[in-house]
Amino acid sequence: VRAVELDPALAPAHLRLAVMNARIANQQMDARRAFRTAQSQRARLTEHDQVLLDALVPFFQADPPDLKLCEQRLAHAAERFPEDAEIHYYLAFMRFERGQLQASLPAYDRALAIDPLFAQAWSQKAAVHLLAGDSAEAARAVDRCLEISPSATECMWIRTSSPRPVTAWRVDVLRR
């Protein structure tokens, strides 16, 4: 938000703001507005960001969002930019949104192989494991997320809401 406030012509910031706001239910209109701004400033985007923008069109411009088409476009974007953690993350997240939990894991894993410090990807991977009932894997992903970003609120929420019993990491947290 701050980047857009400081430089309203910063098209990549509008694109990322759109994606961030889209994850928050009551900010859908803001998300679509930011996406339209990014589209209007397309010429200021890198080739990578233009591909990402195009891939996200079915999500932001269809009502309801066309998650399947968006996933397909993100898969093509991931083929075009195979070493891009961000695109793999969005591909995984789109699969997650479609309820394809197991199918999202390879894309989260790929994003994390490219960028092992990608805390948001660790958080989402933890959420997938938690929803799939694999609390041990969820705990490992949350632990890694919080190692990277100790104030990551999503990871803290997953950790505190997990139904699993007290384990070594909980004892360690209580000792701090």
C-alpha positions as CSV (number, residue, x, y, z in Angstrom):
1,V,0.0,0.0,0.0
2,R,2.8,2.4,0.9
3,A,4.5,1.9,-2.4
4,V,1.4,2.8,-4.3
5,E,0.9,5.9,-2.1
6,L,4.4,7.0,-2.7
7,D,4.4,6.3,-6.4
8,P,0.9,5.9,-8.0
9,A,2.7,5.1,-11.3
10,L,4.4,2.0,-9.8
11,A,2.5,-0.6,-11.9
12,P,4.2,-3.7,-10.2
13,A,3.0,-2.4,-6.8
14,H,-0.6,-2.2,-8.1
15,L,-0.4,-5.7,-9.4
16,R,0.9,-7.1,-6.1
17,L,-1.6,-5.0,-4.1
18,A,-4.4,-6.5,-6.2
19,V,-3.3,-10.0,-5.3
20,M,-2.9,-9.2,-1.6
21,N,-6.3,-7.6,-1.4
22,A,-7.9,-10.4,-3.3
23,R,-7.1,-12.7,-0.4
24,I,-9.1,-10.5,2.0
25,A,-12.8,-11.1,1.5
26,N,-13.9,-7.5,2.3
27,Q,-11.3,-5.9,0.0
28,Q,-12.4,-7.4,-3.4
29,M,-13.4,-4.0,-4.8
30,D,-10.0,-2.6,-3.8
31,A,-8.3,-5.7,-5.4
32,R,-10.1,-5.2,-8.7
33,R,-9.4,-1.5,-8.7
34,A,-5.7,-2.1,-8.1
35,F,-5.7,-4.7,-10.9
36,R,-7.3,-2.3,-13.3
37,T,-4.7,0.3,-12.5
38,A,-1.9,-2.3,-13.1
39,Q,-3.6,-3.1,-16.5
40,S,-3.8,0.6,-17.4
41,Q,0.0,0.8,-16.7
42,R,0.9,-2.3,-18.5
43,A,3.7,-0.7,-20.5
44,R,5.5,0.0,-17.3
45,L,5.6,-3.7,-16.4
46,T,8.4,-6.0,-17.1
47,E,7.8,-9.0,-19.4
48,H,7.5,-11.2,-16.3
49,D,4.9,-9.0,-14.8
50,Q,2.9,-8.7,-18.0
51,V,2.8,-12.5,-18.2
52,L,1.6,-12.5,-14.5
53,L,-1.0,-9.8,-15.3
54,D,-2.3,-11.8,-18.2
55,A,-2.5,-15.0,-16.2
56,L,-4.5,-13.2,-13.5
57,V,-7.1,-11.7,-15.8
58,P,-9.6,-14.6,-15.4
59,F,-9.4,-14.2,-11.6
60,F,-10.0,-10.4,-11.5
61,Q,-12.2,-9.8,-14.5
62,A,-14.6,-12.7,-14.5
63,D,-17.6,-12.8,-12.2
64,P,-17.3,-15.2,-10.5
65,P,-13.6,-15.6,-10.9
66,D,-12.6,-18.3,-13.4
67,L,-10.1,-20.1,-11.1
68,K,-9.6,-23.0,-13.5
69,L,-8.6,-20.7,-16.4
70,C,-6.4,-18.7,-14.1
71,E,-4.7,-21.8,-12.9
72,Q,-4.1,-22.9,-16.5
73,R,-2.6,-19.5,-17.4
74,L,-0.4,-19.6,-14.3
75,A,0.8,-23.1,-15.2
76,H,1.9,-21.7,-18.6
77,A,3.5,-18.7,-16.9
78,A,5.4,-21.2,-14.7
79,E,6.6,-23.0,-17.8
80,R,7.8,-19.8,-19.3
81,F,9.5,-18.7,-16.0
82,P,10.5,-22.0,-14.4
83,E,12.9,-20.3,-11.9
84,D,10.3,-17.8,-10.6
85,A,9.2,-18.5,-7.1
86,E,6.4,-15.9,-7.2
87,I,4.7,-17.5,-10.2
88,H,4.9,-21.0,-8.7
89,Y,3.5,-19.6,-5.5
90,Y,0.5,-18.1,-7.3
91,L,0.0,-21.3,-9.2
92,A,-0.1,-23.2,-5.9
93,F,-2.4,-20.7,-4.3
94,M,-4.8,-20.9,-7.2
95,R,-4.9,-24.7,-6.8
96,F,-5.5,-24.2,-3.1
97,E,-8.4,-21.8,-3.9
98,R,-9.9,-24.4,-6.2
99,G,-9.8,-26.9,-3.3
100,Q,-7.0,-28.9,-5.0
101,L,-4.9,-29.2,-1.8
102,Q,-2.6,-32.1,-2.8
103,A,-2.1,-30.6,-6.3
104,S,-1.0,-27.3,-4.7
105,L,1.9,-28.9,-2.8
106,P,4.3,-29.5,-5.8
107,A,4.0,-25.9,-6.8
108,Y,4.5,-24.7,-3.2
109,D,7.5,-27.0,-3.0
110,R,8.9,-25.6,-6.3
111,A,8.5,-22.0,-5.1
112,L,10.3,-23.0,-1.9
113,A,13.1,-24.8,-3.8
114,I,13.7,-21.6,-5.7
115,D,13.4,-19.3,-2.7
116,P,13.7,-21.2,0.6
117,L,13.1,-17.9,2.5
118,F,9.6,-17.3,1.0
119,A,7.7,-17.2,4.3
120,Q,4.3,-16.7,2.7
121,A,4.8,-20.0,0.7
122,W,5.8,-21.8,3.9
123,S,2.6,-20.4,5.6
124,Q,0.3,-21.6,2.7
125,K,2.1,-25.0,2.7
126,A,1.4,-25.3,6.4
127,A,-2.3,-24.4,5.8
128,V,-2.5,-27.1,3.1
129,H,-1.1,-29.8,5.4
130,L,-3.3,-28.7,8.3
131,L,-6.4,-28.9,6.2
132,A,-5.3,-32.3,4.9
133,G,-4.9,-33.5,8.5
134,D,-1.1,-33.8,8.4
135,S,-0.3,-31.9,11.5
136,A,3.3,-33.0,11.6
137,E,4.0,-31.6,8.1
138,A,2.0,-28.5,9.0
139,A,4.2,-28.0,12.1
140,R,7.4,-28.3,10.1
141,A,6.2,-25.7,7.6
142,V,5.0,-23.3,10.3
143,D,8.3,-23.7,12.2
144,R,10.2,-22.8,9.1
145,C,8.0,-19.9,8.4
146,L,8.5,-18.5,11.9
147,E,12.2,-19.1,11.7
148,I,12.3,-16.9,8.6
149,S,9.7,-14.3,9.7
150,P,9.0,-14.5,13.5
151,S,6.1,-12.0,13.2
152,A,4.3,-13.8,10.4
153,T,0.7,-13.6,11.6
154,E,-0.6,-16.4,9.4
155,C,2.0,-18.7,10.7
156,M,1.3,-17.7,14.3
157,W,-2.4,-18.3,13.7
158,I,-1.8,-21.7,12.2
159,R,0.5,-22.6,15.1
160,T,-2.0,-21.5,17.8
161,S,-5.0,-23.0,16.1
162,S,-3.5,-26.4,15.3
163,P,-5.4,-29.2,17.1
164,R,-2.2,-31.2,17.6
165,P,-0.8,-31.9,21.0
166,V,2.0,-30.0,22.7
167,T,5.2,-30.9,20.9
168,A,8.9,-29.8,21.2
169,W,8.3,-26.5,19.4
170,R,5.5,-25.6,21.8
171,V,7.6,-26.4,24.8
172,D,10.4,-24.3,23.3
173,V,8.0,-21.4,22.7
174,L,6.8,-21.6,26.3
175,R,10.4,-21.4,27.6
176,R,11.1,-18.1,25.8
